[in-house]
């Protein structure tokens, strides 16, 4: 199996013409990105699971000081997001405000999870277009050579040029299809990590709300009655002093 694959690749380079080399460069870049992203996402997924399992006993005790200390020492994305909520709890106890702070933490964590994955789709398109370009240039060269060649050589020249063109197209597709598959797999893996972080954030909010450490309701705003002076409902420093 490996010998057949190796001989096929060698044949592409021998018969594929100039455009085989840029397509091969695209393939090499894509493989590097796929390997790096796969190991990075696998590591981040394992870190999130381990960190939240260690954090969950603290969450159930509702010891805010220990939770804040843990969030400062742990760099896992799920703990960083929860840490944003813990920091906001020092300012307000309203669930909506804490949830907004955690959403901000999520926006900070997501770029690290999604970076470079989008390049795979671009590289797949480039490989396909390079294959198509190589085919068109190969066919142009074929018909140009046939037009000025001996009648006895026309058939051989035409078949050779078409072979070069078809090999370029085939190698472009062989490069593009696996890159698109890897792109979809990595996107799904990233989405799974993001969903797990969101679930952990919701669990944190629910436990905090259940233990009444945060308030589920909206922030109350005091509105002055229509028949009462505005000054009675303003802070003392906001009421203008009487003229001398």
N, C-alpha and C positions, 0 to 999 in steps of 0.2 A: 504493500500500500504506500509506504513512504518512498520507496524507490520510484513508483509510478508518478507520485506527486512531484518528486524532485526532477525527474526527466521531463515532465510537462512544463515545469517552470523554466528549465533550461531551454526547451524548445521555443517557449514564448520569447525569451531574450535573443535567441538566435534568428528567429524568423519574424519578429514583431516590429522591427524598425525602431526609429528614434523615440517615438512616444511611449515605448514600453518603460523607459527609464524614469520619466516624471511620474508615471502611474505607479511604478515600484516605490518611488520616494513617498508618494501619498500613502501607499499601503504601509510602509515602515512607520510613518508618523502616526497613522491610525492605530497600529498595534501598540506603540508606546503609550498612547493616550488610554487605550482600552485597559492595558495591564495596570497602569498607574491608578486610574479611576477605580478599577475593580478592587484592588487591595486597599485603597483609601476608604471606599464606602464600606467594605467589609470590616475594616478596623473601626470606623466611626459607629457602625451598627453595634458591634460588640461592646464598644466603650459606653454607648447609651444604655444598653441593657444592663451592664454591670453597674454603672453609676446610679441608675434609677432603683435597682434592687438594693443598693446600699443606702439610698436616700429614703426609701419607703418606710423603714422603721422610724426614722426621725420624723417623717411627715405624720405618722400615726400618733406620735407623742405630742405633736403640735408645739414642740420646743423651738421657738423662732430663733433664738440665739444660736443653737446648735445647727439649725438649718442654714442660717446665713453664713456661719463659719464653714460648713461643708460646701456651700455654693461658691465661696471664695477660693477654696483649695482645689476644687474639681473643675476641669476645663471641658468636660463632655458637653456637647451642644444642648442636650436636654436639661442639664443642670444650669447651664448659662441662661437658658430661657426662664427657668423657674427662679433663678437668682434675680432676674429683672423684676419679677413679680414681688419677691421678698423685699427688694429695695424700695419699690413703690409703696409697700405696706407701711414703711416708716413715715410716709407723707399722708396717705389716705387709706381708709378701710373699705372703700367702695369697690365692689367687684368689677364694675365697668372700667374704672381707672387702672386697676391692677391688670385686667385682661389686655388693655391697650398697651401697657408696658411690656407684657409678655409677647404680644404681637410684634412689637418693635425688636425684641430680642430674637424672635423668629426671623425677621427680615435680615438681621445681622448674621445669623447662622446659615441661612439658605445659600448665599453665594458661594461659600466654601464647599457645599455639597454639590452644587450644580456646575462649578467652574470646569471648563474644558470639555465637558460632555457634549455640548452643542457643536463643537468642532467636528465631531464624527459625521454628523449629517452633512456638513459643508464638504468634508473630504470625500464622502461618498459621491456627492454631486460632481465634484471636480474630477474624480476618477472616471465617472461616466462620460463627462464632456470631453475629457482628454482622449478617451477611447473613440468617441465619435469624431473628434477632430483628426485623430490619426487615421481613421478609416477614410474620411473625405480626402485628406491630403494623399493618402495611398492610392485612392481611385483616380485622382487627378493625375498623379505621376504615372499610373498605369496607362491611361488613355493617351497621355502625352507621349510616352515611350512607344506605344503601339502605332501611333500615327506616323512616326518617322523610322520604323524598323522594317527589316526584310519581311516579306510575307511568311517565310519559313520560321522566323523567330517570333512572330506576333503572338502565337498561342502560348509559347513558353513564358514570354515577358508578361502577358496579361495574367496568367495563372499565378506567377510569382508575386506580382503587385497586389492582386486580390487576396492572396494568402497573407501577405503582410498586413493589409487593411483589416481582414477578419480577425487575425491574431490580436491586433491592437484593441478591437472592440471587445473580444472575449476577455482579455486581461483586465480591461476597464470594468466590465461587469463582475468578474471574479473578485475584484477589489471592492467594488461598491456594495455588493449584496451582503457580505459578512460585516462590513462597517455599519450598515443600516441595522442589521440584526443586533449587533453589540450596542448600538445607540439606544435601541428600544429597551434592551435588557437593563442597561445602566439607568435609563430614565425611570423604569419601574422600580429599580432598587432604591434610587433617590427618593421617589414618591413614598415608598414604604417607610423609609427613615423619617421623612417629614411627617407622615401620618402618625408614627409612633411618638414623635415629640409632641404633636398636637394633643394626642390622647393623654400623655403624661401631664401636660399643662391643664387640661380639663379636669383630670383627677385631682391635681393639686388645688384648683379653684373650688371644686366640690367639697373636698375634705375641709378646707379652710372655712367655707361657708357653713358646712354642717356643724363645725365646732364654734361658730359665731366669732371667728377671728377676722372675718371680713363680712360686709353687709351686702346682701343681694340687691337691695332696692336702690333706686336712683337717689342722687344727692338732693336733699330738700333745700328749697330756696324760699326765704321769707318774703312774702309780697305784702306791701302796705295796703290796708283797706282804703277804699276810694274816698271815705269821708274823714280820714285821719291825716294830720300834717305829715309831710314827707320827713321833716326833721326828727320825728319820734322814732323812725325806723332806720335812721342812719347812725353809724358810729359817732361817738362824741367828737372825734377829730374831724369828721366830715361836715359837721354843722357849722355854718359860718358864724363868726362872733358878731354880736350886735355892734352897730356903729357907735362910736364914742359921742 
